[in-house]
Amino acid sequence: MAPSNERRHRIAVLGGGPGGYEAALAGAQLGAEVTLIERSGVGGSAVLTDVVPSKSLIATAGAAQSVRDSATLGVQAFVPGGDGKPVRPEIAVNLSAVNKRLLAMAAAQSVDMQRTLEEAGVRVVHGEGRLDGPNAIMVSTAAGDTGTDFDRVEADTTVVAVGARPRELDTAKPDGERILTWTQLYELSSVPEHLVVVGSGVTGAEFANAYCTLGSKVTLVSSRERVLPGEDADAAAVIEREFARIGMTVLGQSRAETVVNTGDGVLVTLADGREVEGSHCLMAVGSIPNTEGIGLRAAGVDLSRSGHIHVNKVANTRVPSIYAVGDCTDFYPLASVASMQGRTAIMHALGDFVRPIDLRNVAANVFTSPEIASVGWNERTLAEAEGMARSVQYTIPLGINPRAKMQGIRDGFVKLFCWEASRTVIGGVIVAPNASEIIFPLALAVEHRLTVDQVASAFAVYPSLSGTITDAARAMHAGVL
């Protein structure tokens, strides 16, 4: 049989974060000719400066907290004092060693991801890229002593996955020394004496929790009435109680106007004139997409006023040959969503079967202690859709779960939502240690439209925290509806 002369579909991916990585890998697996352009390293900021290192830091904080709380389980650690009597040792955190470990781990993950792409047949180019119309990317790459080389990558399909960066305020400009973004925290050699965190969203709450646990005095400045304003109100209340328990100061309804590096610390001035002094300040006030200056508008791509790329549920822009995925889009800024967008975009571009992404089926997690995991409809979205159909919810406290008692867990809950008529599970919230691992059965129930009766009939290990899900479903089956 004579070899085919048919040209393979050419795919160019600009950005190697979770979405770009998944798009490139999917394209190669489906037989396309794929080139991925990345300026810092495969994995992007999610792997190198964001998700991987931050969650590693949080895991370290969790280990320290477990040791501190072990006495409630009857575990006591002592060293002999000078008089021979036992003296309880203090927990010491070597932040320099912690940061060195997590950055090395992130770098290794990036190398592993690049190797996976190359083994799949993806061409990886390190450099800065910008669109040259709807079917090409111009790439500038370092060329040693000769300066800069330019490479034009032609494509039948282009995937833009350039991510986002921390938002900066002119009145609180990060300097990498005292005023920091979350990407600069890993340069600290010791735990800050007093960390002021500006912003009480997911990023601010996670880092405030972690550093307070690691030994910093932490003041969390929140412009909203409560922390984690985008999360379930009952869940946020649990986190606020935990913050108070570990000694964190939360300043609600307090907007930071300016942050100044005083040389040996920081001075945070609030809108009402109050001042907060600290050793360092973390600015966690959102992010902005990296979409400026890369030729999007010239190529015909629509951008929002904030610079985010408009995409539909298969990650396509208004230009048929251009897709966009991840935090640079106006979709949902989660690494898991970016990955799904990347694969969905390629399958759509290549004519494969594709199911549009339904954001109501996305499971999300806040990595505080305890964690907050959620999926599907919640009280806020149900209230906004009032009149569409009647829903029912049921909450069961985690403290009555036998496994929770064994582990010394006192706070947390499982909350289920379903439609009253069909009993279909439409959402849930879990507040618990490792809630990110426990939410998966609920995500399956929401994705596949299981009823509370079907969830109730499934076997859960006894004892287990996930057994609380079946307990809640059985309670709903037994007459709560």
C-alpha positions as CSV (number, residue, x, y, z in Angstrom):
1,M,0.0,0.0,0.0
2,A,1.5,3.4,-1.0
3,P,2.1,5.8,1.8
4,S,-0.4,8.6,2.2
5,N,0.6,12.1,1.1
6,E,-2.2,13.7,3.1
7,R,-0.9,16.5,5.3
8,R,-1.5,16.2,9.0
9,H,-3.6,18.8,10.8
10,R,-1.3,21.4,12.3
11,I,-1.9,22.6,15.8
12,A,-0.1,25.5,17.5
13,V,-0.5,25.9,21.3
14,L,0.6,29.2,22.8
15,G,1.2,28.5,26.5
16,G,2.1,25.3,28.3
17,G,0.0,25.5,31.5
18,P,-2.6,22.8,32.3
19,G,-4.9,23.8,29.4
20,G,-2.1,24.2,26.8
21,Y,-0.4,21.0,28.0
22,E,-3.7,19.0,27.7
23,A,-4.4,20.5,24.3
24,A,-1.0,19.6,23.0
25,L,-1.1,16.1,24.4
26,A,-4.6,15.4,23.0
27,G,-3.6,16.8,19.6
28,A,-0.6,14.5,19.4
29,Q,-2.7,11.5,20.6
30,L,-5.2,12.1,17.9
31,G,-2.5,12.2,15.2
32,A,-2.1,15.9,14.6
33,E,1.2,17.8,14.1
34,V,1.6,19.8,17.3
35,T,3.9,22.6,18.3
36,L,3.7,24.1,21.8
37,I,5.3,27.5,22.6
38,E,6.1,28.2,26.3
39,R,8.2,31.0,27.7
40,S,9.0,29.8,31.2
41,G,8.5,26.0,31.3
42,V,5.9,23.4,30.6
43,G,3.2,23.5,33.2
44,G,3.2,27.3,33.2
45,S,2.6,29.3,36.4
46,A,0.2,26.6,37.7
47,V,3.1,24.2,38.1
48,L,6.0,26.6,38.6
49,T,4.7,29.4,40.8
50,D,1.0,28.7,41.7
51,V,-0.9,25.5,42.3
52,V,1.9,23.0,42.8
53,P,4.1,25.0,45.1
54,S,1.2,26.6,47.0
55,K,-0.6,23.3,47.7
56,S,2.8,21.8,48.7
57,L,3.2,24.7,51.2
58,I,-0.3,24.1,52.5
59,A,0.5,20.4,52.9
60,T,3.6,21.3,55.0
61,A,1.4,23.6,57.2
62,G,-1.1,20.8,57.6
63,A,1.7,18.4,58.8
64,A,2.7,21.0,61.4
65,Q,-0.9,21.4,62.6
66,S,-1.3,17.6,62.8
67,V,1.6,17.4,65.2
68,R,0.3,20.3,67.3
69,D,-3.2,18.7,67.5
70,S,-1.9,15.2,68.2
71,A,-2.3,15.6,71.9
72,T,-6.1,15.5,71.5
73,L,-5.6,11.9,70.3
74,G,-3.4,11.0,73.2
75,V,-0.1,11.4,71.4
76,Q,2.4,13.4,73.4
77,A,6.0,14.3,72.4
78,F,8.6,15.3,75.0
79,V,12.3,15.7,75.4
80,P,14.2,15.3,78.7
81,G,14.9,18.6,80.4
82,G,18.0,19.5,82.4
83,D,16.4,18.1,85.6
84,G,15.4,14.9,83.8
85,K,11.7,15.9,83.6
86,P,10.0,15.9,80.3
87,V,9.8,19.1,78.4
88,R,7.4,19.4,75.4
89,P,9.4,20.5,72.3
90,E,8.4,23.4,70.1
91,I,7.7,22.7,66.4
92,A,10.2,24.4,64.2
93,V,9.6,25.2,60.5
94,N,12.6,25.7,58.2
95,L,10.9,27.8,55.6
96,S,14.0,28.1,53.5
97,A,14.2,24.3,53.3
98,V,10.4,24.1,52.6
99,N,10.6,26.5,49.7
100,K,13.7,24.8,48.3
101,R,11.8,21.5,48.3
102,L,8.6,22.7,46.8
103,L,10.3,24.7,44.0
104,A,12.5,21.8,43.1
105,M,9.4,19.6,43.1
106,A,7.6,22.0,40.8
107,A,10.6,22.2,38.4
108,A,10.8,18.4,38.3
109,Q,7.1,18.2,37.5
110,S,7.6,20.6,34.6
111,V,10.4,18.5,33.3
112,D,8.2,15.4,33.5
113,M,5.4,17.1,31.6
114,Q,7.8,18.2,28.8
115,R,9.1,14.7,28.5
116,T,5.6,13.3,28.3
117,L,4.8,15.8,25.5
118,E,8.0,15.1,23.5
119,E,7.4,11.3,23.8
120,A,4.0,11.8,22.4
121,G,5.5,13.7,19.4
122,V,4.9,17.3,20.4
123,R,7.5,19.8,19.3
124,V,8.2,22.1,22.3
125,V,9.6,25.6,21.6
126,H,10.8,27.8,24.4
127,G,10.2,31.5,23.6
128,E,7.7,34.4,23.4
129,G,4.9,34.0,21.0
130,R,2.3,36.2,19.4
131,L,-0.4,35.6,16.9
132,D,0.3,36.5,13.3
133,G,-3.2,36.4,12.0
134,P,-5.7,33.5,12.5
135,N,-3.3,30.8,11.3
136,A,0.2,31.4,12.6
137,I,2.3,32.3,15.6
138,M,5.5,34.3,15.5
139,V,7.9,33.0,18.1
140,S,11.0,34.9,19.4
141,T,13.6,32.6,20.9
142,A,17.0,33.3,22.5
143,A,19.9,32.6,20.1
144,G,22.9,32.9,22.3
145,D,25.4,35.6,21.2
146,T,23.5,36.2,18.0
147,G,20.6,37.9,19.8
148,T,17.0,36.7,19.0
149,D,15.7,34.2,16.4
150,F,12.2,34.3,15.0
151,D,10.2,31.2,14.1
152,R,6.9,31.3,12.3
153,V,4.6,28.4,13.3
154,E,1.8,27.9,10.8
155,A,-1.3,26.3,12.1
156,D,-4.7,25.0,11.0
157,T,-5.8,25.3,14.7
158,T,-4.4,27.7,17.3
159,V,-5.0,27.3,21.0
160,V,-4.2,30.3,23.2
161,A,-3.4,29.3,26.8
162,V,-1.4,32.2,28.1
163,G,-2.8,32.2,31.7
164,A,-2.9,35.1,34.1
165,R,-0.6,36.9,36.6
166,P,-1.2,38.5,40.0
167,R,-3.1,41.8,39.9
168,E,-1.1,44.7,41.2
169,L,-2.3,48.0,42.7
170,D,-0.5,51.3,42.2
171,T,-1.0,52.1,45.8
172,A,0.4,48.8,47.0
173,K,3.1,47.9,44.5
174,P,4.8,44.6,45.1
175,D,8.6,44.9,45.5
176,G,9.5,41.3,46.1
177,E,11.0,42.1,49.6
178,R,8.2,43.2,51.9
179,I,5.2,43.6,49.7
180,L,4.7,40.4,47.8
181,T,2.5,38.6,45.3
182,W,1.8,34.9,45.8
183,T,4.5,34.1,43.2
184,Q,7.1,35.8,45.3
185,L,6.4,34.1,48.7
186,Y,8.8,31.3,47.8
187,E,11.8,33.6,48.0
188,L,11.3,34.0,51.8
189,S,14.0,32.5,53.9
190,S,12.1,32.5,57.1
191,V,8.5,32.6,58.4
192,P,7.3,36.2,58.4
193,E,7.0,37.6,61.9
194,H,3.7,39.3,61.1
195,L,2.1,38.7,57.7
196,V,-0.7,41.1,56.6
197,V,-2.8,39.4,53.9
198,V,-4.9,41.8,51.7
199,G,-7.7,39.9,50.1
200,S,-10.0,37.2,51.6
201,G,-10.8,35.2,48.5
202,V,-9.5,31.7,47.9
203,T,-5.9,32.7,47.5
204,G,-5.8,35.1,50.4
205,A,-7.6,32.7,52.7
206,E,-5.4,29.7,51.8
207,F,-2.1,31.5,52.4
208,A,-3.3,33.3,55.5
209,N,-4.3,29.9,56.9
210,A,-1.0,28.3,55.9
211,Y,1.3,31.0,57.3
212,C,-0.7,31.3,60.5
213,T,-0.2,27.5,61.0
214,L,3.5,27.8,60.1
215,G,4.0,30.3,63.0
216,S,3.4,33.7,61.6
217,K,1.1,36.2,63.3
218,V,-1.4,36.9,60.5
219,T,-3.9,39.7,59.9
220,L,-6.3,39.1,57.1
221,V,-7.8,42.3,55.6
222,S,-11.1,41.6,53.9
223,S,-13.2,44.2,52.1
224,R,-16.2,42.0,52.4
225,E,-18.4,41.1,55.4
226,R,-16.9,37.6,55.6
227,V,-14.0,35.6,54.3
228,L,-14.5,33.5,51.1
229,P,-17.5,35.6,49.9
230,G,-17.8,33.3,46.9
231,E,-18.3,30.2,48.9
232,D,-21.2,28.6,50.8
233,A,-22.0,30.8,53.7
234,D,-22.1,28.0,56.2
235,A,-18.8,26.7,55.0
236,A,-17.2,30.2,55.3
237,A,-18.5,30.4,58.8
238,V,-16.6,27.2,59.7
239,I,-13.4,28.6,58.3
240,E,-13.8,31.9,60.2
241,R,-14.2,29.9,63.4
242,E,-11.1,27.9,62.6
243,F,-9.1,31.1,61.8
244,A,-10.1,32.5,65.2
245,R,-9.1,29.2,66.9
246,I,-5.6,29.3,65.5
247,G,-5.1,33.0,66.5
248,M,-5.6,34.8,63.2
249,T,-7.0,38.4,63.2
250,V,-9.6,39.0,60.5
251,L,-10.6,42.6,59.7
252,G,-13.9,42.4,57.9
253,Q,-15.4,45.2,55.8
254,S,-11.9,46.8,55.8
255,R,-10.6,47.9,52.4
256,A,-6.8,48.5,52.1
257,E,-6.0,51.8,50.5
258,T,-2.2,51.8,50.5
259,V,0.7,49.5,51.5
260,V,4.1,51.0,52.1
261,N,7.5,49.3,52.7
262,T,8.9,51.1,55.7
263,G,12.3,49.4,55.5
264,D,12.0,47.0,58.3
265,G,8.3,46.2,57.8
266,V,5.1,47.3,56.1
267,L,2.4,49.9,56.9
268,V,-1.1,49.1,55.6
269,T,-3.5,52.0,55.7
270,L,-7.2,51.1,55.5
271,A,-10.0,53.2,53.9
272,D,-11.3,54.3,57.3
273,G,-8.0,55.6,58.4
274,R,-6.9,52.7,60.6
275,E,-3.3,51.4,60.2
276,V,-1.9,47.9,60.4
277,E,1.8,47.3,60.8
278,G,3.4,44.1,59.9
279,S,6.7,42.6,58.8
280,H,5.4,41.6,55.3
281,C,2.3,42.0,53.2
282,L,0.8,39.5,50.7
283,M,-1.4,41.1,48.0
284,A,-4.0,38.7,47.0
285,V,-6.4,40.9,45.1
286,G,-7.1,38.8,42.0
287,S,-5.3,38.3,38.7
288,I,-5.3,39.7,35.2
289,P,-5.0,37.7,31.9
290,N,-1.7,37.7,29.9
291,T,-3.5,38.8,26.7
292,E,-1.9,42.1,26.0
293,G,0.4,42.5,23.0
294,I,0.0,39.0,21.6
295,G,-2.0,39.9,18.5
296,L,-5.4,38.7,19.6
297,R,-7.5,41.7,18.4
298,A,-5.7,41.9,15.1
299,A,-6.5,38.2,14.6
300,G,-10.2,38.9,15.2
301,V,-10.5,37.6,18.7
302,D,-13.1,39.2,21.1
303,L,-11.8,40.3,24.5
304,S,-13.7,41.6,27.5
305,R,-13.0,44.9,29.1
306,S,-10.8,43.1,31.6
307,G,-8.8,41.5,28.8
308,H,-10.3,38.0,29.1
309,I,-10.9,36.1,25.9
310,H,-14.6,35.3,25.1
311,V,-15.0,31.6,24.5
312,N,-18.0,29.2,24.2
313,K,-18.5,25.9,25.9
314,V,-16.1,24.1,23.5
315,A,-13.4,26.8,24.1
316,N,-13.8,28.3,20.6
317,T,-13.5,32.1,20.0
318,R,-15.4,34.0,17.3
319,V,-12.5,33.0,15.0
320,P,-13.2,29.4,14.0
321,S,-9.5,28.4,13.9
322,I,-8.6,30.0,17.3
323,Y,-9.5,28.4,20.6
324,A,-8.6,29.7,24.1
325,V,-8.4,27.9,27.4
326,G,-7.6,28.5,31.0
327,D,-7.3,31.7,33.1
328,C,-6.9,34.0,30.1
329,T,-10.5,33.2,29.2
330,D,-13.8,34.4,30.6
331,F,-14.7,30.8,31.6
332,Y,-13.8,29.4,35.1
333,P,-10.3,29.9,36.5
334,L,-9.5,26.4,37.7
335,A,-6.6,24.2,36.5
336,S,-9.0,21.2,36.1
337,V,-11.3,23.3,33.9
338,A,-8.4,24.5,31.8
339,S,-7.3,20.9,31.2
340,M,-10.8,19.9,30.2
341,Q,-11.1,23.0,28.0
342,G,-7.8,22.0,26.3
343,R,-8.9,18.5,25.5
344,T,-12.4,19.7,24.4
345,A,-11.0,22.3,22.1
346,I,-8.8,19.8,20.3
347,M,-11.5,17.2,20.0
348,H,-13.9,19.9,18.5
349,A,-11.2,21.2,16.1
350,L,-10.5,17.7,14.8
351,G,-14.1,16.7,14.4
352,D,-14.1,14.2,17.3
353,F,-17.1,13.6,19.5
354,V,-17.2,16.4,22.1
355,R,-19.5,17.2,25.0
356,P,-19.7,21.0,25.8
357,I,-18.4,21.8,29.2
358,D,-21.2,22.4,31.8
359,L,-19.8,24.5,34.6
360,R,-22.4,23.3,37.0
361,N,-20.7,19.9,37.0
362,V,-17.3,21.3,38.0
363,A,-16.0,20.3,41.4
364,A,-13.9,23.0,43.1
365,N,-11.9,23.1,46.3
366,V,-10.6,25.7,48.8
367,F,-7.4,24.3,50.5
368,T,-7.9,25.9,53.9
369,S,-8.0,23.7,57.0
370,P,-10.6,22.2,56.9
371,E,-11.1,22.2,53.1
372,I,-14.2,23.4,51.4
373,A,-15.2,21.3,48.3
374,S,-18.3,22.0,46.3
375,V,-20.0,20.9,43.1
376,G,-23.1,21.9,41.2
377,W,-26.0,24.1,42.4
378,N,-25.7,25.9,45.7
379,E,-28.0,28.1,47.9
380,R,-27.0,31.2,46.0
381,T,-27.6,29.9,42.5
382,L,-30.8,28.2,43.5
383,A,-32.1,31.4,45.0
384,E,-31.2,33.2,41.7
385,A,-33.2,30.5,39.8
386,E,-36.2,30.7,42.1
387,G,-39.3,29.6,40.3
388,M,-37.6,27.2,37.9
389,A,-38.2,24.1,40.1
390,R,-38.4,23.4,43.8
391,S,-35.3,22.1,45.5
392,V,-34.5,20.5,48.8
393,Q,-31.3,20.5,50.8
394,Y,-30.1,18.5,53.8
395,T,-27.0,19.1,56.0
396,I,-25.5,16.6,58.3
397,P,-22.7,17.6,60.7
398,L,-19.4,15.8,60.4
399,G,-18.9,15.6,64.1
400,I,-21.4,12.7,64.4
401,N,-19.5,10.6,61.9
402,P,-17.6,7.8,63.7
403,R,-14.4,8.2,61.6
404,A,-14.4,11.9,62.3
405,K,-14.6,11.2,66.0
406,M,-11.6,8.8,65.7
407,Q,-9.6,11.5,64.0
408,G,-10.6,14.2,66.4
409,I,-12.5,16.2,63.8
410,R,-15.0,18.5,65.6
411,D,-16.2,20.8,62.8
412,G,-17.4,20.4,59.2
413,F,-20.5,19.1,57.4
414,V,-21.9,17.5,54.3
415,K,-24.7,19.4,52.5
416,L,-26.7,17.9,49.6
417,F,-29.1,19.6,47.2
418,C,-31.6,17.8,45.0
419,W,-34.8,18.6,42.9
420,E,-37.9,17.9,45.0
421,A,-39.8,16.2,42.2
422,S,-37.2,14.0,40.6
423,R,-34.9,13.5,43.7
424,T,-31.9,14.1,41.3
425,V,-28.8,15.2,43.1
426,I,-27.9,18.7,41.8
427,G,-25.1,19.8,44.1
428,G,-23.2,19.5,47.3
429,V,-20.8,21.1,49.7
430,I,-18.3,19.3,51.9
431,V,-16.3,20.9,54.7
432,A,-13.8,18.5,56.1
433,P,-10.1,17.5,56.1
434,N,-9.3,16.3,52.5
435,A,-12.7,17.4,51.2
436,S,-11.0,17.6,47.8
437,E,-10.8,13.7,47.9
438,I,-14.3,13.2,49.4
439,I,-16.2,15.3,46.9
440,F,-15.7,12.9,43.9
441,P,-18.7,10.7,44.6
442,L,-20.9,13.8,44.6
443,A,-19.3,15.0,41.4
444,L,-20.2,11.7,39.8
445,A,-23.7,12.0,41.1
446,V,-24.1,15.5,39.7
447,E,-22.5,14.6,36.4
448,H,-24.6,11.5,35.8
449,R,-27.8,12.8,37.3
450,L,-28.1,10.2,40.0
451,T,-31.0,10.4,42.5
452,V,-30.6,10.6,46.3
453,D,-32.0,7.0,46.3
454,Q,-29.2,5.8,44.1
455,V,-26.6,7.5,46.2
456,A,-28.2,6.1,49.3
457,S,-28.1,2.6,48.0
458,A,-24.3,2.7,47.3
459,F,-21.9,1.0,49.8
460,A,-19.6,3.3,51.8
461,V,-16.7,1.9,53.8
462,Y,-17.4,1.9,57.5
463,P,-16.0,3.9,59.1
464,S,-15.2,6.6,56.6
465,L,-15.8,10.3,56.2
466,S,-17.4,9.6,52.8
467,G,-20.0,7.6,54.7
468,T,-21.5,10.9,55.6
469,I,-22.6,11.4,52.0
470,T,-24.7,8.2,52.0
471,D,-26.0,9.1,55.5
472,A,-27.2,12.4,54.1
473,A,-28.8,10.7,51.1
474,R,-30.5,8.1,53.2
475,A,-31.9,10.8,55.5
476,M,-33.3,12.5,52.4
477,H,-34.8,9.2,51.2
478,A,-36.3,8.5,54.6
479,G,-38.7,11.4,54.5
480,V,-36.9,14.7,54.5
481,L,-38.2,15.4,51.0
